[in-house]
Amino acid sequence: MKERRVNTFSIVGYDPKKKEWGVAVQSKFLAVGAVVPWAKANVGAIATQSLANLDYGEEGLTLLKKGFSPKEVIDKLRQDDENDQSRQVGIVDADGNSASFTGDDCYDWAGGISGENFTCQGNILVGEATVKAMAETFKNTKDDLATRLVLALKAGQKAGGDKRGRQSAALLVVRENASYGGYNDKYIDLRVDDHETPIEKLHDLLKTFYLYFGDKKAEKIELTENIIKKVKKLLKDIDLFEGKVNPDYNDSFKKALEVFYHQENFEERERKEGFIDQDILNYMENKAK
């Protein structure tokens, strides 16, 4: 099968506090998320691009798990690869050590910057400013890993980005047992396969992800008498409550609120101790309009 060049820019990162590893990528390439990002909790994360070799992702993670450093992994992957000078790869391991490689046959501008807990790289870029902007944004942004990765992409795009334009973007973040239901380590897996402004759309999807599966530390509002009346009115406006709009915390109200959570796929945000999350209340208000 003929290999295709995934000419793009990406950033691989690690959050040592939350023990999260991730990759964010943008490209003038259809469905780049199916090719570039690879990650495994407590092992590391990899971006493979340019004349992309998907073995660099799967085999690279295997080598990281065996204890090889990112630089050693890259060297081993290149050993039997006759097209290694057309490859570009960035790796961050389980401890945040990083390395990046850009082959001499990658199309200009091509290169990368690696540092503590991150590496960013790109090819067929307007210029080096793209990877510099990504690196500085990642280092200087205080937020969760996924947001830092996406903001780094946005900075890279603003600094020039892919010389050929935009088409797709993706975000992959892993953490041990962080998937829906805790079945595996795939915490966030968002893809924009074909869009005029894929990074902006990816950022919107991330905000929506946090709305549905957000941090349990989200601001919560106590269901006081006034809030109960407000929520009852909103539930009535969206045809989920038929009772009286009064301050009673009764079974009909609790049932209607439960139906709302399940109908809107907010099971992960459902609170049963007499509180409601502020952003869920905001969502309810917008829906009632």
Secondary structure as GFF3:
##gff-version 3
##sequence-region A 1 289
A	DSSP	beta_strand	5	6	.	.	.	ID=ss1
A	DSSP	beta_strand	8	15	.	.	.	ID=ss2
A	DSSP	beta_strand	20	27	.	.	.	ID=ss3
A	DSSP	three_ten_helix	32	34	.	.	.	ID=ss4
A	DSSP	beta_strand	37	40	.	.	.	ID=ss5
A	DSSP	beta_strand	44	51	.	.	.	ID=ss6
A	DSSP	alpha_helix	55	65	.	.	.	ID=ss7
A	DSSP	alpha_helix	70	79	.	.	.	ID=ss8
A	DSSP	three_ten_helix	84	86	.	.	.	ID=ss9
A	DSSP	beta_strand	87	93	.	.	.	ID=ss10
A	DSSP	beta_strand	98	102	.	.	.	ID=ss11
A	DSSP	beta_strand	111	115	.	.	.	ID=ss12
A	DSSP	beta_strand	118	122	.	.	.	ID=ss13
A	DSSP	alpha_helix	129	140	.	.	.	ID=ss14
A	DSSP	alpha_helix	145	158	.	.	.	ID=ss15
A	DSSP	beta_strand	168	174	.	.	.	ID=ss16
A	DSSP	three_ten_helix	180	182	.	.	.	ID=ss17
A	DSSP	beta_strand	186	192	.	.	.	ID=ss18
A	DSSP	alpha_helix	198	213	.	.	.	ID=ss19
A	DSSP	beta_strand	220	222	.	.	.	ID=ss20
A	DSSP	alpha_helix	225	237	.	.	.	ID=ss21
A	DSSP	alpha_helix	251	263	.	.	.	ID=ss22
A	DSSP	three_ten_helix	267	269	.	.	.	ID=ss23
A	DSSP	beta_strand	275	277	.	.	.	ID=ss24
A	DSSP	alpha_helix	278	288	.	.	.	ID=ss25
###
